[in-house]
Amino acid sequence: MNRLSGKTALITGASSGIGKATAKELAKVGVNLTLLARREELLNELKDKLIEINSDITIEIIVADVRDRDDISIKLKDRVFDILINNAGLASGLDKIQNGDIDDWEKMIDTNIKGVLYVTKAIINGMIAKNSGHIINIGSIAGHQVYPLGNVYNASKYAIKALSEAINIDLVGTNIRVSSIDPGAVETEFSIVRFHGDSDRASNVYNGFTPLKGEDIAETILFVLNAPEHVNIQNILVTPTAQRNVYITHKEL
């Protein structure tokens, strides 16, 4: 059963990876889309592909950085959506805390935590006013288990897990649902960003096993969104079959 046709969704970080894959899945089931990201050229390319998938839906592009509180507030002012997917996020650097780059820390905190807060704040009152909506936050296995050299990234994803639980509590008595979907190893631009553009080092992360793809998480998002309105799937941890926790991944080397 398709319970999503005709609804409207805002996806942050929509230009690549999980966000891009999710836009395609939602287009297939007739969801009208607003795509927010920093890279306008990639958003326009995605829009063209989505029109090919489903020419009957509306597709809007918003070029913005979720870290920019004022710009987000202006561009999302008075906007009402049925679905918010807080997907924009990143890891930057992989160092012990004593060797960490503070610029990397601020980039992760500003994107992964503040960005989620800014966008959610801009949208949530519209959902409350109509007493319906679904917020999905893309977390991480890093919000369940701390791993060496992950420090600030781990902290940011633990924050998303806590925020998802807290927002659910804040919205008790409404029909608004809040879900956190927490992937393990996903092969997207994630590791390239973490290693500051070092594609060889990034590709080595996934050697020897089959990681998740953006499409796998997009299908999970679709499943969660399409649940009956009385069902609130609050948290899902998704890993590749080869990965059983943040430390244990079977690799064929």
C-alpha positions in Angstrom: 0.0 0.0 0.0 1.3 3.5 -0.9 0.4 5.9 1.9 2.8 8.6 0.6 1.5 9.7 -2.8 0.8 13.4 -2.9 2.7 14.2 0.3 5.5 16.8 0.4 9.0 16.1 1.6 12.1 18.3 2.4 15.4 16.4 2.0 18.6 18.1 3.2 21.9 17.0 1.8 20.0 15.9 -1.3 22.7 16.3 -3.9 24.5 13.0 -3.3 24.6 9.7 -1.4 21.6 8.8 0.8 19.8 12.1 0.1 19.9 11.6 -3.6 18.9 8.0 -3.4 16.0 8.9 -1.1 14.7 11.5 -3.5 14.6 8.9 -6.2 12.7 6.4 -4.0 10.2 9.0 -2.9 9.7 10.2 -6.5 8.7 6.7 -7.5 5.8 6.7 -5.0 4.5 10.2 -5.9 6.0 12.4 -3.2 6.5 16.1 -4.1 10.1 17.0 -3.3 12.0 20.0 -2.1 15.7 19.3 -2.4 18.2 21.3 -0.2 21.9 21.2 -0.6 24.9 23.5 -1.3 25.8 22.3 -4.8 23.3 23.8 -7.3 24.7 22.0 -10.4 24.2 18.6 -8.7 20.7 19.5 -7.6 19.7 20.5 -11.1 21.1 17.2 -12.5 19.1 15.3 -9.9 16.0 17.3 -10.7 16.2 16.3 -14.3 16.5 12.6 -13.3 13.6 12.8 -11.0 11.4 14.3 -13.7 12.3 11.2 -15.8 11.2 9.0 -12.9 7.9 10.8 -12.3 6.9 13.9 -14.3 3.7 14.3 -12.2 5.4 15.4 -9.0 6.6 18.9 -8.1 10.3 19.3 -7.6 11.8 22.4 -6.0 15.5 23.2 -5.4 16.8 25.2 -2.4 20.5 26.0 -2.5 21.6 26.5 1.1 24.0 25.3 3.7 22.3 23.9 6.8 25.0 25.5 8.9 23.8 29.0 8.0 21.1 29.7 10.5 19.8 33.0 9.0 19.7 31.7 5.5 17.8 28.5 6.5 15.4 30.6 8.5 14.7 32.9 5.6 14.4 30.1 2.9 12.2 27.8 5.0 10.0 30.5 6.6 6.4 29.6 6.6 7.0 26.4 4.6 4.9 23.4 5.5 6.0 19.8 4.7 4.6 16.4 5.5 8.0 14.9 5.7 11.4 16.2 6.8 14.5 14.1 6.2 17.5 15.6 8.0 20.2 13.9 6.0 22.9 16.5 5.7 25.9 15.4 7.7 29.6 14.6 7.5 32.7 13.4 9.2 35.9 15.4 8.9 39.2 14.1 10.0 40.2 11.0 12.0 42.5 11.9 14.8 43.0 11.6 18.6 41.4 14.5 20.4 44.9 15.9 21.3 45.7 16.0 17.6 42.3 17.1 16.3 41.8 20.0 14.0 39.3 22.4 15.6 38.1 23.5 12.1 37.1 19.8 11.6 35.3 19.8 14.9 33.3 22.9 14.2 32.4 21.6 10.7 31.0 18.4 12.2 29.2 20.1 15.1 27.7 22.8 12.9 26.5 20.4 10.2 25.5 17.3 12.2 23.9 19.0 15.2 23.2 22.6 14.6 22.1 22.0 11.0 19.6 19.5 12.1 18.3 21.9 14.8 18.0 24.9 12.4 16.1 23.0 9.8 13.9 21.2 12.3 13.1 24.4 14.1 12.1 26.0 10.8 9.7 23.2 9.9 8.3 21.7 13.0 5.7 24.4 13.9 4.1 24.0 10.6 3.7 20.3 11.3 2.3 21.0 14.8 -0.2 23.4 13.3 -1.7 20.7 11.1 -1.0 18.0 13.7 0.7 15.6 11.2 4.1 15.0 9.8 7.1 12.7 10.0 10.7 13.7 10.8 13.5 11.3 9.9 17.0 12.0 11.2 19.9 10.2 9.6 22.1 9.1 12.5 24.9 6.5 12.5 26.2 3.4 14.2 28.7 5.9 15.6 25.8 7.1 17.8 25.6 3.7 19.4 29.2 2.7 19.8 32.3 4.9 20.2 35.3 3.9 18.1 38.9 5.0 18.2 39.7 8.3 16.6 35.9 9.0 16.1 35.6 11.3 19.2 33.8 14.5 17.9 32.0 12.6 15.1 30.8 10.0 17.6 29.6 12.9 19.9 27.7 14.5 17.1 25.8 11.3 16.2 25.1 10.4 19.8 23.5 13.9 19.9 21.3 13.0 17.0 20.1 9.8 18.7 19.4 11.9 21.9 17.6 14.6 19.9 15.4 12.1 18.1 14.3 10.6 21.4 13.8 14.1 22.9 11.8 15.5 20.0 9.6 12.4 20.2 8.9 13.3 23.8 8.3 17.0 23.0 5.7 16.0 20.5 3.7 13.6 22.7 0.0 14.3 22.2 0.5 15.1 18.5 0.3 12.8 15.5 3.9 13.8 14.4 6.3 10.9 14.3 10.1 11.0 14.7 12.5 8.4 13.5 16.3 7.9 13.6 17.8 5.7 11.0 21.3 4.8 11.8 23.5 3.2 9.1 26.8 1.3 9.5 29.3 1.3 6.7 27.7 3.1 3.6 29.8 3.7 0.5 29.0 7.3 -0.4 31.1 10.5 -0.4 31.3 10.1 3.4 34.9 8.7 3.6 36.2 11.0 0.8 35.0 14.0 2.9 36.4 12.5 6.1 39.8 12.0 4.5 39.7 15.5 2.9 39.5 14.3 -0.7 41.9 11.4 -0.5 39.9 8.9 -2.6 42.5 6.1 -2.4 42.3 6.1 1.4 38.6 6.4 1.3 38.1 3.4 -1.0 40.3 1.2 1.3 37.6 1.6 4.0 35.3 -0.7 1.9 37.8 -3.2 0.7 37.0 -6.9 1.3 33.3 -6.6 2.0 30.1 -5.3 0.5 29.1 -2.1 2.2 25.6 -0.6 2.2 24.7 1.8 -0.6 22.6 4.9 -0.5 19.8 3.0 -2.1 19.7 0.6 0.9 19.1 3.4 3.3 16.6 5.0 1.0 14.5 1.8 0.9 14.6 1.7 4.7 13.4 5.3 4.8 10.6 4.5 2.5 9.6 1.6 4.7 9.5 3.7 7.8 7.6 6.6 6.2 5.0 4.2 4.7 4.1 2.6 8.0 0.5 3.2 9.1 0.0 6.5 10.9 -0.5 4.8 14.3 3.0 3.2 14.0 6.0 5.2 15.0 9.3 3.4 14.2 11.6 5.4 16.4 15.0 3.8 15.6 16.5 1.5 13.1 20.2 0.4 13.1 21.2 -0.8 9.6 24.5 -2.5 8.9 26.0 -4.5 6.0 25.7 -8.3 6.6 29.4 -8.4 6.9 29.4 -5.8 9.7 28.1 -6.9 13.1 29.1 -3.8 15.1 31.4 -0.8 14.8 34.5 -3.0 15.5 33.6 -6.3 13.8 33.4 -6.5 10.0 34.3 -9.7 8.1 36.6 -8.9 5.2 37.7 -11.2 2.4 41.2 -9.9 1.8 
